[in-house]
Amino acid sequence: MTISQCTREVILDTETTGLSYENGDRIVEIACVELINHVPTGNTYQVYINPQMKMSPGAIAVSGITDELLADKPFFYEIVDDFLNFVGDAKLVIHNAKFDIGFLNSELKRENKPLFNLEDVVDTLEIARRSFPGMPVNLDALCRRFSIDTSVRVKHGALVDSRLLADVYINLLGGRQSGLSFVTEASTIAAKVCYKNHKNYVVRHFPPTEDEIQVHNDFLKKLGSHLGSV
């Protein structure tokens, strides 16, 4: 497989001073985790940002990020090019994308940078809601559903959450297994969402091997003989 055939995705999460960029809240942390063909490469990006305003008490309680921690950190305009270079032309994968993209675009607009298109983002919240209707689909709940270890998540740090979301996303796509297997409802929905949002999305195919086909056919013959004797 050539590099041009690889699917590069970036899991992204942010922490902010509050809940509303429209009311002036700013980003204080950005973290990204790179995937190639849905496999984490170990390549990450993480930065704290001085928001030039105070953290809200609620944001401090959730993230543990304080004004003192941010006092000597770079401003957004100082890190924006490095951030955009890391993302490149990768597809963004975000849990509750509307929130993070709203904040990112608010920051990018201040610096006269191109904005992200929400429709070009894979939203794992959308996938999870359609996969598990009526069930809790926040990050903690999805980690519990997929038996993902969250012991490192003392606070809602963006890098920790991005790594957890990478595992959640892979599970929503059906996990790492390939070969002759059943396709889960979640993976089917995820594929539809990705294809809808990304015209250049590379669909991976795993045709069964001859051995797998033979095992399958032998199983069907045995199953048929048992049914005939009932």
N, C-alpha and C positions, 0 to 999 in steps of 0.2 A: 504493500500500500504506500503510495507516495504521500508526501506531506500535504499536497493540495487536496487529497481525498479525505484527510482527517477532519473530524468535526471538533472544533475548539469552542469550548464554552467556559464562561467565567461565572462562578457562584459569587454573589455580591450581597453584602449587608452593611448597614450604616447604623451609627448611634448619633443621636441628636440632642440639642438642648431642651427640646420639648416636642410637642405633637403636631405643631402647625407651622409650616414654612410660610403660609399666607399671613400669619401673625408675626413673622420675623424670626422664627426659630431657625437655627443653623445646624449644619453637620459638624460633629466633633470627632468622628472616627469613620474611616472607610476600610473595609477588608474584602479581599477577593481570593478565591481559590480556583486554580486552573484545572479544567478537565480536558482530556483528549480522548475522543470516542467514549465519553462517559466514565473515564478512569482518572482519578486524581493523579497529577504528575508530581506533586510536592512543591510546585511553583506557586507562591502566594505573594500577595501585596497587602500591606497594612500600614496605616498612618493615622496618628492623632492630629487634630487640627484645632488651632486657636479660633474660636468662633467670634471673638470680639464682643462677647456678651456673657452674662451669667448663666450657668446651668440651672434648670428648674429643680426644685427638691424632688419631684417625681422622677426626673431623668437620672438624678444622682442615685436614688434608691434602686432603680432598675439596673443601671450600667456600672455603678461604682466609680464613674468618671467625675472628678471634681474640678473646680476652677483652678485649684493649685496645680493639678496635673497638667492642665492645658495651657498654663500661663506662658511657658517657654516654647510651645509647639508652633510650627509654621502656620501661616495663614493659607486659606484655600488657594489663592492665586499662586502661591509658591509651590504647590504640589500638583496642581491641575494637569500639567503636561505629563508628568510621570504617571499619574493615574490613567489618563486617556491612552498613553502609550502601552500600559499594561493591558488594558481592555482590548485595544486594537479593534479588529473587526469581528471579535468573538461574539457569540450570542450570550446575552446576560440571562442568568437564572436567579430569580429573587422570590422570596416568600413575602407575599403582599406587595407586589411590585409597585402598585400605585403610590404607596407611601414613600418608598425609597427613590423612585424615579421623580416624584414631585420635588423632593428635597434636592436631588442631584441637579435637576434642570433649573431649579431656583438659583443654585450656586453657579452653574455653568452660564446662565443668562447674565449674571453680574460680570462675568469675565469675557462676554461676547464669544463664547465657545458654542460649537454645534450641540444641539440638545438631543437627548435620547428619545426615541419613539417608543411609547409604552406598548404599542402593538407588536413591536419586534422583540419583546421580552417574554421569556418563558416564566410564567407565574406558578410556582408550586402550590400556592394557596388555591388557585383555580383548579388545578389538577386534583388536589386532595379533596376539595369540596364535592367535585363531581364523582370522585372515586368512592368516597365514604359519606354519602348524604346523611345529614342529621347528626354526625359524629364530630367530636372536637378535632380540629385540624390545625391547632397552633403547633409550633415547632416541638414543644415538650410532648404533646400528645402523639405526634407522629413518631417521635423517637421511641416512645413507649410501645407504640403499635409495631414498630419494626425492630424492637429489642436493641436499640442503639444506646450505647453507654453515654450518659450525660453527666458523669461524676466530675468532669472537668469544668462544668458550667456552673460556677459559683455565682457569677453575675452574667448579664447579657452582653458580653464582649463580642464585637463584630467578627473577629477572626475565629473565635470558638464557634459562634453561631454559623458562620460560613462553612466551617468544616463539618458540623453536624448536618447542615442543610445539604451538603454534597452527598452524604450517606442517605439522607431521606430521599433526595432526588433520584439516586440510583435505584433505590427500592421502589419508588413510584414507577420507574421505567421497567420494573420487573426483575431487578437484581442483576448480578453479574453472570448468572448461568446462561449457557448457550446450548444449542443442540436440539434434540427432539423433546420438546416440553410444551406444556400448556401455556397459553398466553393469558396473563391476568387482565382483569378489567382495568386496573390502574395503568398498566403498561399500554393498553390500547388507547385509553383516553389521553395519556401523555403523548403518544405518537401523533394523535390527531391535533393536539394543541400545538406541538412543535411544528408540524407540517403547515398548519394554518398560519403560524406566526413567522415562519422562516422558509421562503421559497427554495433556498439552497440547502435545506436540511438534508443530510445524508442518512438515508435509512439503511441500517445494517441488517443483512439477511444471513440466517444461519441454516442453510439447507441440511437435512439429515444425511448422514453418511450411509453407505451401503450396509454396513453392519447394523446401524440403528434401524434402517428400514426392515432388514431381515428379522431382527429381534421383535419389532413391532408386528410384522406379519405372522411370526410364530405365535405371538401372544394372541392375536385375533383368531388364529386357527384353534388354539386351546380353548379360548373363550367360547367359540362357536360350538365345539364339541361338548362342553359342559352345559351350554344352554339347550343343546339338542337332547340331552339325557334327562332334563328336568320334566 
